Amino acid sequence: MDWSKVLANIPPQAKEAEVCTQFVPHLLEALGFSEKERLPQFSTGAGNDCVDFAARKNTSDDVFLFTRNEPDLLIEVKGRFTNAGGAINLTENSHQYVSTREQLKRYLLSPKCKSAHWGIITNSSHIQLFRCHDKVVTPATECIELTEENITSVVNHIKNLIEDTPRCLTVCVYNNKGGVGKTTTTINLAATLVTQKKKVLLVDFDSQRDLTKSLGLEPSSVKLSECLTDNSLDIRSAIIPFKLTQKSGKSNKVYRVFDVIPADHGMEAFTHQTQSRIQKGAARLRDLLKPFANEYDYIFIDCPTQWLFFSKSGVYAADAILIPTRHNDLSSLQNAARVIQEFILNDVKKIRQDGGPIALPIFFNGSPADGRSIDMAQKEIEQVIATAKTVDKINLVPYFFPKIKPGDMNKTVFNLPDYAVVASSAFARVPAVYKHKKVLEYYLALAREYFLNE
């Protein structure tokens, strides 16, 4: 395909209709979708919403052009200029970029688009690919400015990503503040997702080994600390299955719940002074987990609070960061803002250069939530948001008050209620969600809020 000619034929002030006719068909063809594998103005099933284009590979008995079901790719198109003549800026974090990204996200989560794994926003000047995993939409590339020099490599990269869709979403449970229930959340959320037929792997990337000890596990003969420094070792050999025994009549049935890569004592050696022994440093864990991309539905990483090697590695390896806070702990709210601003949006995102990871909205973890204390927490959050906007020019509203929409100042923060059995279950080495039905209901609500698109 002569991309130079394609770009040259697009008017500098092209409107959306011109981008739809002069750019997108060539893009879809280059991505491998024939004319019978793509549709314009695809109804998402949510009111009158239509995404500009949808596409899916045909099978022998299902031609997408005719059946119009289960799209795999959605494309939301903007012009380079509006019909009124105003320029459309799709550079990352511009107002028009943010609104277009949120529009695509809404489409991806719509009733007729739940099969879609991928979404693209473009105006032929810029392009970005997003991946959809259940309810989580994450960038798969940065927002890239297209030129005659780079367009072939950019489109080929997007094509390769789409053709190799991973099964797994990797989530790091993190806050730069202790006492917010990161390990408890990791264990019980994983166990809850297992009840929803998801295959889950837990990674204890904390030298204190809290998750490993909470599950009553010991490392295998091949240890995680050894895999960090020895490229010849197979990380799969470090996996230990977490099993539970269930009474069945007169006999007991042992069943596998989820898999765990335990922490081991050798990890105590990796401080900020000695991590130089690890090839690629904080990027090493991400490389170790790549072989599991198509073996699990979810990987959860539990790491310590300090922004040193272990926490940097966990955040770097993740697609999404889940941030527990306490509604009655100002420090946990302030540190959540720091995680988002400094660690995710600044440190890690700039190093990775693939658009990720993303921060999921905060939630209140395991605290009684009376009306007055929640009101106080909201006021503190408003102050955190105002400071970030004034001092750092960063909008933290979507991360703290995700339900706020134009005309709707809904400041609800998801709250995971406190329940005594959660703490006591650790002594039994059993996830609390398997000990009490009410706790399972709480964590299932958490899973539905952030992950499950049912």
C-alpha positions in Angstrom: 0.0 0.0 0.0 1.3 3.5 -0.9 0.7 5.3 2.4 2.3 8.4 1.0 -0.4 8.7 -1.6 -3.1 7.9 0.9 -2.0 10.7 3.3 -1.4 13.1 0.4 -5.0 12.6 -0.8 -6.5 13.6 2.6 -7.2 17.3 2.7 -5.2 19.1 5.4 -8.5 20.3 6.9 -10.3 17.0 6.4 -13.7 16.6 8.1 -14.8 13.4 9.7 -16.6 12.1 6.6 -13.5 12.6 4.6 -11.3 10.7 7.1 -14.0 7.9 7.0 -13.8 7.5 3.3 -10.2 8.4 2.4 -8.3 6.9 5.4 -10.1 4.3 7.4 -10.9 1.8 4.5 -7.1 1.7 3.7 -6.3 1.3 7.4 -8.7 -1.6 7.8 -7.3 -3.2 4.6 -3.8 -2.9 6.0 -4.9 -4.4 9.3 -6.1 -7.5 7.3 -9.9 -6.9 7.2 -11.6 -7.4 3.8 -14.7 -5.5 2.7 -16.9 -8.3 4.0 -15.2 -8.1 7.4 -16.0 -4.5 8.3 -19.1 -2.3 8.8 -19.6 1.4 9.1 -21.9 2.9 11.7 -22.2 -0.2 13.8 -24.9 -0.1 16.4 -23.5 -0.8 19.9 -26.8 -1.8 21.5 -26.7 1.2 23.9 -29.5 3.5 22.9 -28.7 5.3 19.6 -25.0 4.9 20.0 -23.1 3.9 16.8 -19.4 3.4 16.5 -18.0 4.6 13.2 -16.5 1.3 12.2 -16.5 -2.3 13.5 -14.6 -5.3 12.1 -14.1 -9.0 12.6 -12.5 -11.8 10.7 -15.0 -14.0 8.9 -15.4 -17.7 9.6 -16.6 -20.3 7.1 -20.2 -20.0 8.2 -20.3 -16.4 9.6 -19.7 -13.4 7.4 -19.5 -10.3 9.5 -21.0 -8.0 6.8 -24.2 -10.1 6.9 -24.4 -11.4 10.5 -23.2 -8.2 12.1 -22.5 -9.8 15.4 -19.6 -10.1 17.8 -17.1 -7.5 16.5 -13.5 -7.8 17.5 -12.3 -4.2 16.6 -14.0 -0.9 16.9 -12.8 2.4 15.3 -13.9 5.8 16.4 -13.1 8.5 13.8 -12.7 12.2 14.1 -11.9 14.8 11.5 -8.8 16.9 11.4 -11.2 19.8 11.6 -14.8 20.2 12.7 -17.5 21.0 10.2 -17.4 24.5 11.6 -13.7 24.8 10.8 -12.1 24.3 14.2 -9.0 22.1 14.5 -9.4 18.8 16.3 -6.5 18.1 18.6 -6.1 14.3 19.3 -2.7 14.6 21.0 -2.7 12.8 24.3 -4.5 14.5 27.2 -6.0 17.2 25.1 -9.7 17.8 25.8 -10.7 16.3 22.5 -8.5 13.3 23.0 -9.9 12.6 26.4 -13.5 12.8 25.2 -12.8 10.6 22.2 -11.1 8.0 24.4 -14.0 7.9 26.8 -16.4 7.7 23.9 -14.5 4.6 22.5 -14.4 3.1 26.0 -18.2 3.5 26.3 -18.7 1.7 23.0 -16.3 -1.1 23.9 -18.3 -1.8 27.0 -21.7 -1.7 25.2 -24.1 -4.7 25.0 -23.3 -5.6 21.4 -19.6 -5.0 21.6 -18.6 -7.2 24.6 -16.7 -9.4 22.2 -14.5 -6.6 21.1 -10.9 -6.9 22.3 -9.5 -3.8 20.5 -10.5 -0.2 19.8 -8.8 2.5 17.8 -9.2 6.3 17.8 -7.9 8.3 14.8 -8.3 11.4 12.7 -5.6 10.3 10.2 -3.2 12.7 11.9 -3.0 10.7 15.1 -3.8 7.1 16.0 -4.0 5.0 19.2 -4.8 1.4 19.8 -6.7 0.3 23.0 -7.2 -3.2 24.4 -10.4 -4.2 26.2 -10.2 -7.0 28.7 -13.6 -7.7 30.4 -14.4 -4.2 31.8 -10.8 -2.8 31.7 -9.8 -0.7 28.7 -6.0 0.0 28.5 -3.8 1.6 26.0 -1.9 -0.8 23.8 0.2 2.0 22.1 0.9 5.6 22.8 -1.1 8.2 20.9 1.1 8.4 17.8 1.3 11.3 15.3 1.3 9.8 11.8 3.8 10.8 9.2 4.8 9.4 5.8 7.9 8.1 7.4 6.3 6.2 10.3 2.9 5.2 9.1 3.9 1.8 7.7 5.7 0.7 10.8 2.9 2.0 13.1 0.1 0.2 11.2 2.2 -3.0 11.1 2.7 -2.8 14.8 -1.0 -2.3 15.4 -1.7 -5.3 13.1 0.7 -7.5 15.0 -0.8 -6.6 18.3 -4.4 -7.3 17.1 -3.4 -10.6 15.6 -1.8 -11.7 18.9 -4.5 -10.8 21.4 -3.4 -11.9 24.9 -5.8 -13.7 27.2 -4.5 -12.1 30.4 -4.8 -8.8 32.3 -2.0 -8.1 34.7 -3.1 -6.1 37.8 -0.8 -4.7 40.5 -2.5 -4.0 43.8 -0.6 -1.0 45.2 -0.6 2.1 47.3 2.4 3.8 48.7 0.9 3.6 52.1 0.8 0.6 54.4 -2.3 -0.7 56.2 -4.7 -0.4 53.3 -5.3 -4.1 52.8 -3.3 -4.8 49.6 -2.6 -8.4 50.4 -6.1 -9.2 51.7 -7.6 -7.6 48.6 -5.3 -9.5 46.3 -6.1 -12.9 47.8 -9.9 -12.4 48.1 -10.3 -10.7 44.7 -8.5 -13.6 43.1 -10.5 -16.2 44.9 -13.7 -14.3 43.9 -12.7 -14.3 40.2 -12.1 -18.0 40.4 -15.8 -18.4 41.4 -16.6 -16.6 38.1 -14.7 -19.2 36.1 -11.5 -17.1 35.7 -8.1 -18.7 35.8 -5.8 -16.6 38.1 -2.1 -16.4 39.0 -0.9 -14.5 42.1 2.7 -13.2 42.3 4.0 -12.3 45.7 6.7 -9.7 44.9 7.3 -8.6 48.5 10.4 -9.8 50.4 8.3 -9.8 53.6 6.3 -12.7 52.0 2.9 -11.7 53.5 0.8 -13.2 50.7 2.8 -16.4 50.7 2.5 -16.9 54.4 -1.2 -16.0 54.4 -1.8 -18.9 52.1 0.4 -21.3 54.0 2.7 -21.9 51.0 6.4 -22.5 50.6 8.5 -21.8 47.5 9.3 -24.6 45.1 12.8 -25.8 44.3 13.0 -23.1 41.6 12.6 -19.8 43.4 11.4 -16.4 42.1 14.5 -14.7 43.4 16.6 -17.1 41.3 14.6 -16.5 38.2 15.3 -12.8 38.5 19.0 -13.3 38.0 19.2 -16.6 36.1 17.8 -16.5 32.5 18.2 -20.3 32.1 15.5 -21.0 34.7 11.9 -21.7 33.8 9.5 -19.4 35.8 6.8 -22.0 35.4 8.8 -24.2 37.8 8.3 -21.6 40.5 4.5 -21.9 40.5 2.8 -23.5 43.5 -0.9 -24.4 43.2 -3.1 -23.2 46.1 -5.5 -26.0 46.9 -8.4 -26.4 49.3 -10.0 -29.5 50.7 -13.8 -29.9 50.5 -15.8 -32.6 52.3 -17.8 -34.7 49.9 -19.8 -37.3 51.6 -17.5 -39.6 53.5 -14.4 -38.5 51.5 -12.6 -35.3 51.0 -12.1 -33.6 47.6 -9.0 -31.5 46.9 -9.4 -28.9 44.3 -7.0 -26.3 42.8 -8.1 -22.7 43.5 -5.5 -20.6 41.8 -1.7 -20.6 41.1 0.9 -18.7 43.1 4.5 -17.7 42.5 5.5 -17.4 46.2 8.1 -15.0 47.5 11.2 -16.5 49.0 13.9 -15.5 51.5 16.4 -14.9 48.7 14.4 -11.8 47.7 15.6 -10.0 50.8 18.9 -9.5 49.0 17.4 -7.2 46.3 17.5 -3.7 47.8 18.0 -0.6 45.8 21.8 -1.1 46.1 21.8 -4.7 44.8 19.1 -4.7 42.1 21.8 -3.9 39.6 22.5 -7.6 39.6 19.2 -8.1 37.8 19.2 -7.7 34.0 16.8 -4.9 33.0 16.2 -4.0 36.6 12.6 -3.3 37.4 11.6 -4.4 33.9 12.7 -8.0 34.6 9.4 -9.1 36.3 7.4 -8.0 33.3 9.6 -10.2 31.0 9.2 -13.1 33.4 5.4 -12.9 33.3 5.1 -12.7 29.4 4.9 -16.5 28.9 1.7 -16.5 30.9 -0.1 -14.0 28.6 -2.3 -16.7 27.1 -2.5 -19.1 30.1 -4.4 -17.0 32.7 -7.3 -14.6 32.6 -5.8 -12.5 35.4 -2.4 -12.1 37.1 -2.4 -10.2 40.4 0.9 -8.8 41.8 1.2 -8.0 45.5 4.2 -5.8 46.3 5.3 -3.6 49.2 4.6 0.1 49.8 8.1 1.7 49.4 8.8 2.9 45.9 11.9 0.8 45.5 12.7 -2.2 43.3 9.8 -4.5 44.2 7.0 -1.9 43.9 8.5 -0.4 40.8 8.7 -3.9 39.2 5.1 -4.6 40.1 3.7 -1.4 38.6 6.0 -1.7 35.5 4.7 -5.2 34.9 1.0 -4.3 35.1 -1.6 -3.3 32.6 -3.7 -1.7 35.4 -3.1 -0.6 39.0 -5.8 -1.2 41.6 -5.4 1.3 44.5 -7.0 0.5 47.9 -7.4 3.4 50.3 -9.0 4.0 53.7 -11.7 6.6 53.8 -10.6 7.6 57.3 -6.8 7.7 56.5 -5.8 11.0 54.9 -2.3 9.6 54.2 -3.7 6.7 52.1 -5.6 9.2 49.9 -2.6 11.5 49.5 -0.4 8.6 48.7 -2.9 7.3 46.1 -2.6 10.6 44.4 1.2 10.3 44.5 1.1 6.8 43.0 -1.1 8.1 40.1 0.8 11.4 39.4 4.5 10.5 40.1 4.8 6.8 39.7 2.3 5.8 37.0 1.8 8.9 34.8 5.4 10.1 35.2 8.0 7.4 36.0 6.7 4.2 34.6 4.5 5.4 31.7 7.4 7.4 30.2 9.8 4.5 30.5 7.5 1.9 28.9 6.4 4.1 26.1 3.4 1.9 25.2 0.6 4.0 26.8 0.5 1.9 30.0 -0.1 1.1 32.7 -3.4 2.8 33.8 -4.6 3.6 37.3 -8.1 2.3 38.1 -10.2 4.5 40.4 -9.5 4.3 44.1 -11.8 2.4 46.5 -12.3 2.5 50.2 -11.1 -0.7 51.7 -12.5 -2.5 54.8 -13.7 0.4 56.9 -17.1 1.2 58.4 -18.6 3.9 56.2 -21.0 6.2 58.0 -22.3 9.2 56.2 -20.3 11.8 58.2 -16.9 10.1 57.7 -17.5 9.6 54.0 -18.4 13.3 53.7 -15.1 14.1 55.4 -13.2 11.8 53.0 -14.9 13.5 50.0 -13.7 16.9 51.3 -10.2 15.7 51.6 -10.3 14.2 48.2 -11.6 17.5 46.8 -8.5 19.2 48.3 -6.2 16.5 46.8 -7.8 17.1 43.4 -7.6 20.8 43.7 -3.9 20.8 44.6 -3.0 18.4 41.7 -4.9 20.7 39.3 -3.3 23.9 40.5 0.2 22.8 41.2 0.8 19.9 38.8 -1.9 20.7 36.1 -3.2 17.1 36.4 -6.9 16.1 36.5 -7.3 13.5 39.2 -11.1 13.5 39.1 -11.5 10.3 37.1 -9.3 8.4 39.6 -11.1 9.6 42.7 -14.6 10.4 41.6 -15.1 8.3 38.5 -18.9 8.7 38.4 -18.8 12.4 37.9 -20.2 13.2 34.4 -21.3 16.5 32.8 -24.4 17.6 34.7 -23.9 14.9 37.4 -21.6 15.6 40.3 -21.8 12.1 41.7 -18.9 11.8 44.1 -19.5 8.2 45.1 -16.4 6.2 45.8 -16.7 2.4 45.8 -16.6 1.1 49.3 -15.6 -2.5 50.3 -17.2 -2.9 53.7 -15.3 -4.1 56.8 -16.1 -7.6 58.0 -14.4 -9.4 60.9 -14.1 -12.8 59.2 -11.7 -11.2 56.6 -8.9 -10.9 59.2 -9.6 -14.1 61.0 -9.6 -16.1 57.8 -5.9 -15.5 57.4 -5.2 -17.7 60.4 -7.0 -20.5 58.7 -5.0 -20.0 55.5 -8.3 -19.8 53.5 -9.5 -16.8 51.5 -12.3 -15.1 53.5 -14.7 -15.2 50.5 -14.7 -19.0 50.9 -15.5 -18.7 54.6 -18.5 -16.4 54.5 -21.2 -15.8 51.9 -21.5 -12.1 52.8 -17.7 -11.5 52.2 -18.0 -13.2 48.8 -20.9 -10.8 48.0 -18.7 -7.8 48.9 -15.7 -8.9 46.8 -18.0 -10.0 43.9 -19.3 -6.4 43.9 -15.7 -5.2 43.8 -14.9 -7.5 40.9 -18.0 -6.3 39.0 -17.1 -2.6 39.7 -13.6 -2.9 38.2 -13.2 -6.0 36.1 -16.3 -8.1 35.1 -18.4 -6.8 32.2 -21.4 -9.0 32.7 
